[in-house]
Amino acid sequence: MNCNTRNKDAALVVFSGGQDSTTCLLWALKRYREVVAVSFDYGQRHKAELGCAKEIAQRLEVEWHVMDMSLLNQLAPNSLTRSGIEVDENAPEDAPPNSVVDGRNMLFLTFAAVFAKQRGITDLITGVSQSDFSGYPDCRDVFIKSLNATLNLAMDTTFCIETPLMWLDKADTWKLAADLNGLDLVRDMTLTCYNGIKGDGCGNCPSCRLRRQGYREFLERYQ
């Protein structure tokens, strides 16, 4: 089914409290009568993002839930789940970054779908982007389409996974936030930094560099 033909009653947003998911939350609030947000606690080193998620959800008056996904921390040791592993700031181009948490988006979307079905919600929204792929295989469009089909078969439901940022680069994501009247909120209240620093972040980790470069390009391109 084409997502654009669906009834826009309700949607569930996979919400980390970071730039991308917050932009998606703003996007959903413009399109759905009811929006629910769900975050995941998997022992991430930047766990402060959960506090940001709660704060943003309260400010936007969005129902917010957090799920315990601590098993993921046990299964996938890497720089985002182990404080003793430094984030690789200069990963080789032919190798995935050591911040890849294997299966993370698959598990998050699967649990989100189970939760959503109990609420009668079939539209799931996530902030993955193939344009900012950066070595994360579960951010690709082909993966999302595959998982969408699998969830439909697994639960005999017609889910629709919406990916508003799939073909946007970081500059365009900033532009979308601005168009949604949420630029200040996204810039100041979100946490994208792998080292858990809100707003502009540490400035050195790969996530901060991507965010900062995107913001500069946004200003150059659109301001």
C-alpha positions as CSV (number, residue, x, y, z in Angstrom):
1,M,0.0,0.0,0.0
2,N,1.2,3.5,-0.8
3,C,1.8,5.3,2.6
4,N,0.4,8.5,1.1
5,T,-3.1,6.9,0.7
6,R,-3.4,5.9,4.4
7,N,-5.6,7.3,7.1
8,K,-3.5,9.8,9.0
9,D,-5.0,9.0,12.4
10,A,-1.9,7.9,14.3
11,A,1.8,7.2,14.0
12,L,4.6,5.9,16.2
13,V,7.9,7.6,16.0
14,V,11.2,5.8,16.9
15,F,12.6,8.6,18.9
16,S,16.2,8.9,20.3
17,G,16.2,12.6,21.2
18,G,18.8,13.3,18.4
19,Q,18.6,15.6,15.5
20,D,17.1,13.2,12.9
21,S,14.5,11.6,15.1
22,T,13.4,14.9,16.5
23,T,13.0,16.3,13.0
24,C,10.9,13.2,12.2
25,L,8.8,13.8,15.3
26,L,8.1,17.4,14.2
27,W,7.3,16.0,10.7
28,A,4.8,13.5,12.2
29,L,3.1,16.2,14.3
30,K,2.2,18.1,11.1
31,R,0.7,15.0,9.5
32,Y,-1.0,12.9,12.2
33,R,-3.8,13.6,14.6
34,E,-2.1,11.4,17.3
35,V,1.7,10.9,17.6
36,V,3.3,8.5,20.1
37,A,7.1,8.4,20.6
38,V,9.2,5.4,21.8
39,S,12.8,5.4,22.9
40,F,15.2,2.6,23.7
41,D,17.6,2.1,26.6
42,Y,20.3,-0.2,25.5
43,G,23.1,0.9,27.8
44,Q,24.4,3.4,25.2
45,R,27.3,5.6,26.2
46,H,25.3,8.6,25.1
47,K,22.4,7.6,27.4
48,A,21.8,11.3,28.2
49,E,19.9,11.3,24.9
50,L,17.0,9.6,26.8
51,G,16.8,12.7,29.0
52,C,16.7,14.9,25.9
53,A,14.0,12.7,24.4
54,K,11.8,13.0,27.5
55,E,12.3,16.8,27.7
56,I,11.5,17.3,24.0
57,A,8.4,15.0,24.2
58,Q,7.1,16.9,27.2
59,R,7.7,20.3,25.4
60,L,5.8,19.1,22.3
61,E,3.1,17.4,24.5
62,V,3.8,14.0,22.9
63,E,3.1,10.7,24.7
64,W,6.5,9.1,25.3
65,H,7.7,5.6,26.3
66,V,11.1,4.1,26.9
67,M,11.8,0.4,26.4
68,D,14.5,-1.7,28.1
69,M,16.8,-3.1,25.4
70,S,19.7,-4.0,27.6
71,L,20.2,-7.4,25.9
72,L,21.4,-5.5,22.9
73,N,24.3,-4.1,24.9
74,Q,25.3,-7.7,25.9
75,L,25.1,-9.0,22.3
76,A,26.8,-6.2,20.4
77,P,30.0,-4.8,22.1
78,N,31.2,-1.7,20.3
79,S,32.1,1.9,21.0
80,L,28.5,2.9,21.6
81,T,27.8,0.1,24.1
82,R,31.1,0.0,25.9
83,S,32.7,3.0,27.6
84,G,36.1,1.3,27.4
85,I,36.0,1.3,23.6
86,E,36.9,4.6,22.1
87,V,34.8,5.9,19.2
88,D,36.9,5.5,16.0
89,E,37.1,9.0,14.7
90,N,38.9,8.0,11.5
91,A,37.5,4.6,10.4
92,P,38.9,3.2,7.1
93,E,36.6,3.8,4.1
94,D,36.4,0.1,3.4
95,A,35.3,-0.9,6.9
96,P,32.2,-0.1,9.0
97,P,32.8,2.3,11.9
98,N,33.2,0.7,15.3
99,S,30.0,2.6,16.4
100,V,27.8,0.2,14.4
101,V,25.4,-1.7,16.7
102,D,24.5,-4.8,14.8
103,G,20.8,-5.2,14.3
104,R,19.9,-2.0,16.2
105,N,17.4,-0.6,13.8
106,M,15.9,-4.0,13.0
107,L,15.3,-4.6,16.7
108,F,14.0,-1.1,17.4
109,L,11.6,-1.1,14.5
110,T,10.4,-4.7,15.3
111,F,9.7,-3.9,19.0
112,A,8.1,-0.6,17.9
113,A,5.8,-2.5,15.6
114,V,4.8,-4.9,18.3
115,F,4.0,-2.0,20.6
116,A,2.2,-0.1,17.8
117,K,0.0,-3.0,16.9
118,Q,-1.4,-3.2,20.4
119,R,-2.4,0.5,20.0
120,G,-3.9,0.0,16.6
121,I,-1.2,2.1,15.0
122,T,0.3,0.9,11.7
123,D,2.5,3.9,10.6
124,L,6.0,3.7,12.0
125,I,8.4,6.6,11.5
126,T,12.2,6.4,11.7
127,G,14.9,8.9,10.9
128,V,17.3,6.7,9.0
129,S,19.0,8.2,5.9
130,Q,20.7,6.4,3.0
131,S,22.2,9.8,2.0
132,D,24.1,9.8,5.3
133,F,24.7,6.1,5.2
134,S,28.2,6.3,6.7
135,G,28.7,2.5,6.8
136,Y,25.5,1.7,8.7
137,P,23.8,-1.1,6.7
138,D,20.5,-0.8,8.6
139,C,20.0,2.8,7.3
140,R,19.5,1.7,3.7
141,D,16.2,2.0,1.9
142,V,16.4,-1.7,0.8
143,F,16.7,-2.8,4.4
144,I,13.7,-0.7,5.4
145,K,11.5,-2.1,2.6
146,S,12.6,-5.6,3.4
147,L,11.8,-5.2,7.1
148,N,8.5,-3.6,6.3
149,A,7.5,-6.7,4.3
150,T,8.7,-9.0,7.1
151,L,6.8,-7.2,9.8
152,N,3.6,-7.3,7.7
153,L,4.0,-11.1,7.3
154,A,5.0,-11.7,10.9
155,M,2.1,-9.9,12.4
156,D,-0.5,-10.2,9.6
157,T,-0.8,-6.4,9.6
158,T,-0.2,-3.7,6.9
159,F,2.5,-1.6,8.5
160,C,4.0,1.4,6.7
161,I,7.5,2.4,7.7
162,E,7.9,6.1,6.8
163,T,11.4,7.5,6.3
164,P,11.2,11.3,5.8
165,L,14.9,11.7,5.8
166,M,15.9,8.8,3.6
167,W,17.1,10.8,0.6
168,L,18.1,14.0,2.5
169,D,21.6,15.0,3.4
170,K,22.3,16.7,6.7
171,A,21.9,20.2,5.2
172,D,18.5,19.3,3.9
173,T,17.6,17.7,7.3
174,W,18.4,21.1,8.9
175,K,16.3,22.8,6.2
176,L,13.4,20.5,7.0
177,A,13.6,21.3,10.7
178,A,13.5,25.0,9.8
179,D,10.5,24.5,7.5
180,L,8.8,22.8,10.4
181,N,9.5,25.7,12.7
182,G,11.7,23.6,14.8
183,L,15.3,24.7,14.0
184,D,16.0,26.2,17.4
185,L,14.6,23.2,19.2
186,V,16.6,20.7,17.1
187,R,19.8,22.8,17.3
188,D,19.6,23.4,21.1
189,M,17.7,20.5,22.7
190,T,18.8,17.4,20.8
191,L,21.8,15.1,21.5
192,T,23.6,13.6,18.6
193,C,27.1,13.4,20.1
194,Y,28.5,9.9,20.8
195,N,30.1,11.4,23.9
196,G,26.8,12.5,25.3
197,I,27.1,16.3,25.0
198,K,23.9,18.1,24.2
199,G,23.5,20.7,21.4
200,D,26.8,21.3,19.5
201,G,28.3,18.3,21.1
202,C,32.0,17.5,21.5
203,G,32.8,18.5,18.0
204,N,35.2,15.6,17.4
205,C,33.2,12.4,17.1
206,P,31.9,11.3,13.7
207,S,28.3,12.2,14.6
208,C,29.3,15.7,15.7
209,R,31.4,16.3,12.6
210,L,28.6,15.2,10.3
211,R,26.1,17.4,12.2
212,R,28.3,20.5,12.2
213,Q,29.2,20.1,8.5
214,G,25.6,19.8,7.6
215,Y,24.7,22.9,9.6
216,R,27.4,24.9,7.8
217,E,26.1,23.7,4.4
218,F,22.5,24.5,5.4
219,L,23.5,28.1,6.2
220,E,25.5,28.4,2.9
221,R,22.8,26.7,0.8
222,Y,19.6,28.2,2.2
223,Q,20.3,31.3,4.3
